[in-house]
């Protein structure tokens, strides 16, 4: 690979029994490694870390390659993923925020920081209504959770394998926070309506607040909207979709 340019995004090299993941930012590698170590200690299905290193200044992890069908969308997939996340959420940390630096003393403090960054970016790109929503949420954060719970924080369908057991992949965005955020993200990513999410959580005996889940859905959409407008190049179609969904939610 000495003659190959490494792009500024993450890169995956798939081998017969392993995946080499090269990270665009060091904290992503640190976060994923820390999350996978916690999951391994708790015997929760996730990739095994086989090794770590650097290439051209970029951090990399060597992960055991797993096989299975990705979760897809719909209620059946959502139930599998939520059952898996319910187990993950039993793990707690020393503070709130990214596993690379869980230094926030409260969930509200961490969430306010994220929302202010969304507000600033969206205002700069002309999404003033969305920026106002971010500001309002920052001023009235959801209730504090009892403890900083481990969250996947990026529960897209492709990040879960369904076979004899559900396995979570791609933990580089993991944080310690409120499980409700994971559930709200899961519902949106897997195409589950808020009402159906409430029913699934009730069936699983998971405590929840409809108002808090609605707020977390807005947090999720604000983050996705910011990512779409600040991407290189920007993704106007995704930005339009997220802005529309945000308006509907609020």
N, C-alpha and C positions, 0 to 999 in steps of 0.2 A: 504493500500500500504506500510505499515511500514516494511514488510518483503520482499519487492520486490526491486531488484537492478535496478537502473535507468541507462540505457546505456548512453554512451557519446554523442550520437546523439539526435536530437529532438525526442520527443515521443508524440503521439496523443492518447488520451483516448476519444472514441466516446460514448456519452450518447444520450438518446432519443431526447433531445432538445438542447444539448450543446456539445461543443468539449473542452476538457482540453488540452492545448498545453504546454508541458514542454520543455524549451529551453536549449540547450547545453551551450550557452553563454549568459550572461546578456544583452549584447547590442542588441541581436536579439529580445528579448522581448520588450525592450525599443523602438526599431525601429518600430516593428509591432504595438505597442500600439499608438505611435505617429502618424503613418500613418493612422490608423483606426480612430483616433480622427479627423484628418484633413478631411478625406473622409466623416465622419458622419456630420461634420459641413457644408460641401458642398452638402450634400444629394446625394452623389455618392454611388451606391450600393456596399456594402462590409459587412463583418461580424460585428456584434455589440459586443463590449467588455462588458461582464456581470460581470467580477470580475478579480482580480489579486492576486497573493500571491507567496509563496515559498514552496518547498518541498525538504528536504535534501539539502538546499543551492541553489537549482535550481529555477529560476524564472518560473512562469507559468501564463498563461492567460486563463480565461474561456470565450469562444466565443460562440455566438449563432450559432447553427448548421443550415446550409442552405442546400437546396436540389435542384437538377437540373442536367442536363447533362453537362459533361465537354466539353470544346471547340472542342477537336479533332484537326485534321490537315486539311489543304486545304484552298483554297481561301475564301470560304464562312465563315469559322471560323475566318480567318485572318481579314476579313472585320469587323466582329462583335467586335473582340478584339481591333482592331485599332480605331474603333469608340469610344469604351469605354476609351482607353488610351488617345485619343485626349481630352476628357473631364477631365481626371485626370491631364493632363499636364497643365491645366489652373491654377492649384494650384502652388504657388511659396513659396520659403523658404528664410531664412536669409543668407545662404551661400551654398557652394557646398560640397557634400559628404553624408555620411550616416546620416540618421535622428537622430541617437544616438549622432552624433557630426558633424554637418554641418559647419566645421570650415575652410575649404579651401576658400581662397579669390577668386580663379578663377577655372573654370572648367579644364583648362589645368593643373593647379597645382594638383588637385585631380587625374586626369587621369594619369599624369606622375607617381604619387606615386603608383597607381595600376599596371601600366606597368612595372615599375622597379621591383616590387615584382614578377610579372610574369617572367620577364627576369631572375632574380636570381634563382627562383625555377626551371625553365626549363633548365637552363644551368647546374645546379647541377644534374639533372636527364638525361643529355645527349641529350636534344633536342636543339641543338645549332642553327639550322636554325630558329626554332620558337623563340628562345631567341634573335636572331638578328632582327627578325621582331618586337618584343616587343621594342627593343632598338630604332629602326628606328621610330616607332610610338611615342615613348616617346620624341624624339628629334623634331618631327614635329606634334604637337597635332592639332586636328581639330579646326576650328574657335570657338570663344567664343559665347555661346548663350546669348540672351538678358537678361535672368534672370535665377536663379536656379529653374528649374521646377521639380515638384514631378514626379519621375519615379518609376514604379513597380520594374524594374530591374531583374525580373526573370519570364518573361512571357511564361512559359511552358504551354502546352495545359491543363494540370490538374489544373492549377491555375485560371481558369475562368469557371464559370457556365453560361450556356446559357439556358434561359427559356423565360419568357415574357420580361426580361431585362438581360443584361450581368452584372455579378457580379465578381469582382476580389477577389481572396483569396491569402493567404500566402504573407504578406507584410514585412517579417522580413529582406529582403535585400533591401528595398526601399532606394533610395537616391534622393538628389536634383542634377539635372544635365541637360543634353541636351536631349530633346525628341527623337532625331535621334537614340540614343543608344537603347531606348526601341523598336523602330520600326525595327531596324536591328536585335535585339534579337528575336523579334516576328517572323520575316520572316524566320529565320533559324529554330526556334523551331517548327513552323507550316508548314515547308516544302514549303515555297514560294520562288521562284527564285528572284534574285535582280531586274530583269526586271519587274516581276509581282508586286513586292513591289512598284516600281516607279509608276506603273499604279494605284495601289490602293491609294497611297498617293495623286496622282494628282486628282483622282476622289473625294477624301475627301477635296481637297483644302488645303492640308498640305504642307507648304514650305519644300523643301528638296534639298540636293545636292548629286548627285550620288557618287562623290568622297568621301564625308564625310560618307555616308552610307556604302561604301566599307571598309573604315577605321574602322568604328564601328563593322562591321561584323568580321573583324580581331581581334578587341579587345574582342568581344564575344568568338570567337574560342580559343583565347589565354587563357582566363579565364577558359573555359571548359577543355582545355588541361591540364592546371595547376592542376585543381581539380582532374582530372583523375589520374595524375601521383603522386600526393601527398596524395591520399585517402588511408585509411587503411581498407583492403588491396588495392593496386593500381588496376586500371581498365584498363588493356592493350588494350582491344578491343576498348573501348571508346577513349583512347589516340590515337590509330592508326587512328580511324575515324576522330577525330578532327584535327590531324596533316595533314591528307590527304586533308581535306576540307580547312585548312589554306593555304596549298601549292597552291591549286586551286584558292583560293581567291586572293592571292598575286601575 
